Amino acid sequence: MTQSRGTRLDENEGMHIVEETLIVPAPANATDTDYAQLKRGILHAVHTAHIRHVIIDVSRMHFFDRVIFSTLAEGARMTKLLGAITVFVGFQPGVVSALIDMDIPCDDLLCASTLEDGLALHRSMRSSCATVEDDEDKNDEGDEVTEEQPDDSDEIDHDNDGTSV
């Protein structure tokens, strides 16, 4: 969607953090250059603010072309390399149909219907990560496992001659 004029985007315009998640509203009327700048702004925010969850809200967009979609999808893959998980929310039925008709691969993208669903998905990811970490700290019986520290008073006889080293 290359236009002669569009909404110029400040790198962080419209982005905000909610529940440790960067919310990025994708503008409806912007140029390919604006979307490239938006992608750079997302990457900058993820890197500098140590963001681990991103939601790109595309609900205002009623049209995607291959370039716009590729730019946003590429940004999602890049944030993954920076350690963040990106979820797209708000795809319109016509946009979904057009993406499929253009045979654009979407299999590697996480999507949710609404912003609320996207936040819930990120919450569940955070809690499942916390559960895995908690489970790693427990043994098979569910008891808390602590790492045993060597006792300095227990000296080891390395020479097996009865003297401690």
Phi, psi and omega per residue, in radians:
M1 nan 1.375 3.121
T2 -1.607 2.124 3.137
Q3 -2.138 2.687 3.120
S4 -1.223 -0.532 3.061
R5 -2.463 2.591 -3.128
G6 -2.763 -3.070 3.131
T7 -1.325 2.063 3.067
R8 -1.313 2.308 -3.073
L9 -1.867 2.219 2.907
D10 -1.209 2.586 -3.053
E11 -0.932 -0.583 -3.091
N12 -1.973 0.211 -3.101
E13 -1.074 2.186 3.072
G14 1.437 -0.254 3.122
M15 -1.379 2.446 3.051
H16 -2.643 2.861 -3.092
I17 -1.906 2.222 3.090
V18 -2.303 2.251 3.121
E19 0.871 0.838 3.120
E20 1.067 0.399 -3.119
T21 -2.166 2.284 3.061
L22 -1.390 2.079 3.105
I23 -1.715 2.182 -3.093
V24 -2.169 1.858 3.045
P25 -1.368 2.150 3.102
A26 -1.408 2.256 -3.093
P27 -1.254 2.552 -3.121
A28 -1.348 -0.653 -3.065
N29 -2.073 1.531 -3.124
A30 -2.502 2.832 3.140
T31 -1.577 2.946 3.059
D32 -1.001 -0.680 3.117
T33 -1.105 -0.685 3.109
D34 -1.091 -0.699 3.130
Y35 -1.207 -0.620 3.062
A36 -1.117 -0.701 3.096
Q37 -1.165 -0.682 3.086
L38 -1.064 -0.755 3.110
K39 -1.037 -0.808 3.110
R40 -1.066 -0.678 3.115
G41 -1.122 -0.700 3.095
I42 -1.097 -0.843 -3.137
L43 -1.054 -0.730 3.120
H44 -1.087 -0.796 -3.135
A45 -1.116 -0.759 3.134
V46 -1.065 -0.768 -3.099
H47 -1.222 -0.841 -3.025
T48 -1.368 -0.563 -3.104
A49 -1.730 0.082 3.132
H50 0.948 0.788 3.129
I51 -1.297 2.410 3.118
R52 -1.981 -0.148 -3.130
H53 -2.423 2.310 -3.135
V54 -2.270 2.411 2.991
I55 -2.120 2.189 3.038
I56 -1.833 1.984 -3.095
D57 -1.596 1.904 -3.106
V58 -1.829 0.311 -3.042
S59 -1.139 -0.422 3.135
R60 -1.478 -0.123 -3.075
M61 -1.628 2.112 3.121
H62 -1.838 0.017 -3.132
F63 -2.548 2.328 3.003
F64 -2.264 2.422 2.894
D65 -1.928 3.075 -3.075
R66 -1.038 -0.694 -3.090
V67 -1.168 -0.829 -3.140
I68 -1.069 -0.866 -3.115
F69 -1.086 -0.750 3.137
S70 -1.077 -0.683 3.119
T71 -1.089 -0.815 -3.127
L72 -1.208 -0.724 3.128
A73 -1.142 -0.698 3.086
E74 -1.086 -0.710 3.077
G75 -1.063 -0.695 3.108
A76 -1.118 -0.715 3.109
R77 -1.157 -0.662 3.121
M78 -1.151 -0.719 3.127
T79 -1.120 -0.565 3.096
K80 -1.085 -0.714 3.101
L81 -1.141 -0.414 3.080
L82 -1.545 0.012 3.088
G83 1.666 0.207 -3.140
A84 -1.925 2.627 3.104
I85 -1.858 2.231 -3.117
T86 -1.910 2.349 3.070
V87 -2.132 2.289 3.026
F88 -1.573 2.385 3.102
V89 -2.253 2.612 2.957
G90 1.515 0.348 3.089
F91 -1.022 2.341 3.072
Q92 -1.425 2.562 -3.126
P93 -0.940 -0.699 3.134
G94 -1.141 -0.637 3.113
V95 -1.161 -0.783 3.130
V96 -1.033 -0.803 3.134
S97 -1.057 -0.764 -3.131
A98 -1.139 -0.729 3.124
L99 -1.072 -0.732 3.121
I100 -1.197 -0.743 3.112
D101 -1.052 -0.611 3.121
M102 -1.411 0.003 3.131
D103 1.017 0.711 3.122
I104 -1.518 2.188 -3.123
P105 -1.186 2.254 -3.120
C106 -2.209 0.059 -2.990
D107 -1.074 -0.515 -3.076
D108 -1.547 0.089 -3.105
L109 -1.763 2.481 3.009
L110 -1.607 2.347 -3.126
C111 -2.375 2.661 3.045
A112 -2.452 2.751 -3.080
S113 -1.195 -0.811 -3.034
T114 -2.241 2.927 3.070
L115 -1.034 -0.730 3.121
E116 -1.070 -0.724 3.102
D117 -1.142 -0.665 3.099
G118 -1.113 -0.767 3.087
L119 -1.111 -0.701 3.112
A120 -1.104 -0.692 3.106
L121 -1.091 -0.777 3.097
H122 -1.125 -0.693 3.085
R123 -1.038 -0.771 -3.120
S124 -1.157 -0.614 3.081
M125 -1.144 -0.745 3.119
R126 -1.112 -0.744 -3.105
S127 -1.250 -0.584 3.104
S128 -1.227 -0.605 3.060
C129 -1.148 -0.727 3.114
A130 -1.135 -0.669 3.129
T131 -1.133 -0.739 3.120
V132 -1.088 -0.778 3.125
E133 -1.116 -0.721 3.104
D134 -1.105 -0.723 -3.132
D135 -1.133 -0.573 3.120
E136 -1.173 -0.389 3.140
D137 -1.559 0.103 -3.111
K138 -2.166 2.648 3.086
N139 -1.532 -3.020 -3.073
D140 -1.076 -0.467 -3.140
E141 -1.519 -0.012 3.131
G142 1.524 0.110 3.128
D143 -1.402 2.564 3.104
E144 -1.104 2.342 3.134
V145 -1.917 2.246 3.073
T146 -2.046 2.593 3.132
E147 -1.341 2.207 -3.141
E148 -1.377 2.324 3.100
Q149 -1.681 2.454 3.119
P150 -1.118 2.446 3.131
D151 -1.510 2.107 -3.108
D152 -1.095 -0.393 -3.109
S153 -1.331 -0.322 3.101
D154 -1.557 1.752 3.132
E155 -1.595 2.607 -3.057
I156 -1.800 2.374 3.093
D157 -1.614 1.626 -3.096
H158 -1.302 -0.484 -3.073
D159 -1.587 -0.111 -3.088
N160 0.960 0.581 3.127
D161 -1.950 0.204 3.094
G162 1.565 -0.129 3.104
T163 -1.770 2.499 -3.140
S164 -1.507 2.570 3.098
V165 -1.821 nan nan
